[in-house]
Amino acid sequence: MIWSGTAFEYLNKAKWILTTRRKLAEVGNEELKIFTGSAHPGLAKRIAQEAGMELGSVERKRFSDGEIWVKFNENVRGCDVFLIQPTQPPADNLLELLILIDAAKRASARRITAVIPYFAYARQDRKDQPRVPITARLVADLIEAAGADRILTMDLHAPQIQGFFKIPFDHIHASKLYADWLRENPIPNLVIVAPDVGSIKLARFYANQLDTGFAVVDKQRERANEVAEANLIGEVAGRPALIVDDMIDTGNTFVATIGLLEREHATEITAVFTHPIFSDNAVQNIEATKVKQVFVCDTLPTPQEKLFRKIHLVSTAKLFAEAILSIHHNRSLSSLFVQQLKA
């Protein structure tokens, strides 16, 4: 019997598909190991505990010129490896993640997932003026080139950044944590406030989940972190307001939003953010306002001096642990983020 070239191609393709499926199924049966860089070991330890595990051992040091050196102190050959490292400045945090990925790849890990609670350099996701970079794409290229097989992160500043990656990308949301808490502790007659047009989808999600209305602040910026003019679209008079956003940096725009809500006669103001960057005098600026409470996640390490009386820290460890275990066992992650996407 003479086989045609086309028949051979189909047979080889079928064998490749079966082999690939078998390898993917085997990943879920391989040993799971979780490691952390030096950017936020506290969160990594809590995630490992929630997953019923201990963190793997990594040795880190610097050469005399500041060069980063890492070594896995245990075998990772054939393992499903998760590397937990937010990439907030300094840039050494990002560089350390890349070096960890490279070390795991060269140690023959079967699959490497970069767990990035806070994905930095995401605010530069497009060219909005001449002669500027797109750092979100640059970071995506660096992580892929280092050898990561998958990304797990929370609340990207711009969700479309997922499209910069050619590898699987899992994007979970802190809004699930906050919405659950707000349903258990309802605020009567609440109105959700998006501090800018980029937060409209997030505000709509909360409004749908809590069955309430929402308002939007239309801001005109002169430059980053500075607001020249702001107008409120929606009604907040006589109602408590909840400001929702993915991050808080200097707090300047947040303070401006609070002032606008006060002028519009909101009765009390609460805020929920995912990433507490708190640069410059953010804490002092927020403390001086009439905001009642500010909830932030632990995706970034927050020094004790920045946890003032109005700040409440919310743990993301359980959510990340659930995501890691789901990825390892090849289970769907839709329950961790599908509500956000349906909003």
N, C-alpha and C positions, 0 to 999 in steps of 0.2 A: 504493500500500500504506500502510495506516495503522498506525503503531506504537503500542502501548499504553504507558502510563507505566511499567508494570512492566518491559517489554522494554527501554525506554530506560535504566532504572535498572541492569539487569543489564549492558547494553552499556557504560555509563559505569564501572561497577564493574570490569568486565574490563579496560578501558583503564587504569584507575588501578592495578590489580594489575600489569599488564605494565610500566607506567611505573616503578612503585616497584621492581620486581625489576631493571629495567635500571639504575636509579640505584644500587641496592645493589651490583650487579656492577661498576659503574664505579668505586666507591670503592676497590676493590682495585687498580685501574689508576692511581689518582691518586698524586701524589707524596707519599711518606711523610716527615714532618718530626717531629723530637723536640726538645722544649724542656724547660728546667728552671727552677724557681723557685730561691730562695736557701736553702731548707730543708736540702737534701742534694745539692749539685751533684756531689760525689764519686761517689755511687751512680749518678746520671744519666749521668755521663761513662762509667762502666763499662758501663752498659746499652747506651748508644749504640755503644760499641766492640764489644760482643758482637753487636750487630745489624749490624755492618759499616758504621756511619755516624758522622757527627760531629754534635754537638749544634748546634741552630740558635741563632742569635744573638738574645739578648734584652737590652735596655737597662733597667736598674732604677735608680731613685733615689728619694729622699724629699724632700718639701717641708720647709720650715723647721719646720712644726708636726708632722712625723712621718708625714704622709700618703704612702701608697705610690703610685708612678707606674711603669708599665711600657710598653715599646714593642718590638714585634717588628721587628728590623732587616732582615728579609727578607720577601718576598711569601709569604703563606699562602693566598691566594685559591684555592679549589677543592682545597686539600690535605687529606690525612688527618693531623691534628695530634694528637700525644701530649704531654701536659703532665705532667712528673714532679715531684711535690711531696708528701712526707709532711706531715701536718698536726699534728704534735706542738706543744705550747706552746713559745713564746708564740703567742697567737691570730693574730699577724701572718702566720704561716705559712698558716693557713687563709684569711685575708683575701687574701693574695697569690695563692693558687690561684684564688679567685673572680675576682679582677681579671684574671688571665691568661686565664681562660676567657672572660670578657666581651670582652677585647681580641681574642682569636682569633675569636670569633663576629662581632664588628663588622668584622673584616678579611675576612669571607666565607670562613672555613675550611669545607670541605665537611663534615667530621666532626671532633668534638673529643672525645678520650678523656682523662679525668682519671686518671692513674696515681698511686695513693696507696699507697705501700709500707706506711705505718702510718696507719691510719684512727683519728684521735683522737676523743675524746668518745663512744666506743662503749660505755663501761662504764655509761652512763646510758641503757639501752635500754628501760626500762619504769618505771612508777610503782610503786616498792616501798614508798612511804610517802606520806602526804598532802603536797600543796603542793611537789612537786619536779618538775623539767622532764624531758623525754625528749630529751636533747641529740642522740642519734644520729639521730632523726627530723628535728630542727631542721637539722642539718648536711646531711642528705640533701636537704631542701627548698631550702637555700641553693645547693647545687651544681647542682641541676636548674634553679633559677631563673636562675642565672648563664649557663646555656646549654650545659652538658655534654651530649653525646649518649651517652656510655658511661662506665662506671667499671671500672677494673682495680685490684684491691687484693690484699693477702696477709693471711691469718689474722686475720679479724675477731674481736674479743673475743666477739661473739655472732653466729653465722652468720645468724640470722633478720633481722639488720639489712638484708640484701639485699631483704627485702620492703618496706622503707621507700621504695625507689626505683621509679619507673615506667619508667626507661630500662634498657637492657641492663647487666648487672652480672656481671663475671667475677671469681671468687674463687679464687685459686690458693693453694697450701699449701707451707710450708717443710718439712713432714713428708716430702714426697717427697725432698728433698735429704738429710735426716737418715737416713731409712730406707735409702736407697741406700748411704750411707756405712757404716751399721751392718751392712748385709749384707756389705760388703767387709771390714769390720773387726769380726767377731763377738765378743761378750763371752759366754763360756760361762756357762750357768745363770742368765742375766739375768732380772730381773723388772722390768716397767714400772710406774711409780708415777704415778698421777694425784693432784696435790696438793689437788684439791677435786673435788666432783661435776661441776662444769662441764667438767672435763677428761677425763671418763670416755670419751667417744667417741674423743678423740685417743689416749688410752692404749690403747683396744681396737684402734685402727688399727695402732699400733706392735706390739702383741702378736700380731696376726694376720699382719703382714708378717714379723715375726722369729720366729714360731712359739714364743712364750714366754707366760708368765702375766703377770697384772698385779694391782696392788693399788690401793686408793683411800683417800685421807685424808678422813675426814669431819670438817669443821671447823665450829665455832660461832664466829661473829664478833660482837664487841661494836660495832665500827665498821670502816669501810674500812681495809684494810692492817693490822688488828690481829686476832689470833686469841685467843679466850678459852679454847677447848678443842679438842683434836684427837684423833681415834681412828683407828687403822689397820684397814682391812678387807682382809684378805689376808695371805699369808705371805711374809716377806722374810728370815727368819733364815737365816744362812749363805749368802746369795746377794747378788751385786752388784745394786744398784738404779739404775734410770735414771728420773729425774724429768722429765716432759714437760709443757709448758704453752705458751700463746701469748705470754705476756709476763712480764717480771720488772720490778717497780717499786721499792719500797723494799727488797725482799728480806726483810722481816720474816716473812712467811708461809713463804717458802722456807727461811729459817733454822729456823723452827719445824718444818717438815717434815723437815729433815735431823736435828734432834734426836730426833724421833720414830722415824725409821728407825734411828738409832744405838741407841736404847733397845730396838728390836726386833731388834737384832743383825744388821743388814745389813753385809756385809763391806766394800763400798766404794760410794761414791755418785757418780754422774755426772748432769748435767742438760743438757737442750736446751730453749732458748727461741727464739721468733721475734724478739720486739721487746725490745731492751735499753734500758728507760727509765732505770734506775739513778738514781733520785732520792734525796735526802737522803744518808744514810750507807750506801747499799746495798753499794757496793764493799767498804768496810771490814768490814761485817757478814759478807759472803760470804767474804772473805779469811780471816776468823777461824774459819771452820768447817772441818770435815774433808772437805768435798767435794773430789773428785779433779780433775774438770774441769767447766767450764761452757761450753757452746757457744751462741753467739748469732748472729743474722743481722745484716746491715748495712742493715736497713730504716730505721734511725735513725742519725744521725751519733753515733759514740761517741768522745769525746775520748781521747787517748793515756793520760792519767792514770787513766782508768777501765779500761784494758786491762791488768789485773794478770796475774800469772803463770798463774792458773788459767783465764783467759778465752781462748777461741778464737773468732775471728770467721769466719763462713761467708758467702760471697758469694751474693747472690740475683740478681746481674746477668744471668746466663745464662738463668735461669728467666723473668725479666721480659722479656728480649729475645725469647725464643721466643714468649711470649704476645703481645707487640706485633706481631711479624711475622705470627703466625697471625691476629690480628684484622685487620691490614691486608689480608692476602690472602684473607680470608673462609674461613679454615681452622678446623677444630674445635680447641678447646682441651682436649678431654676427657682427652688424655694427660697434661696438666699437673695435673689434679686428680681424675680419676675414681677413683683408688685410695682417696683419702680418703673419697669419698662411698660407696664400696662397703663400707667397713670395718664 
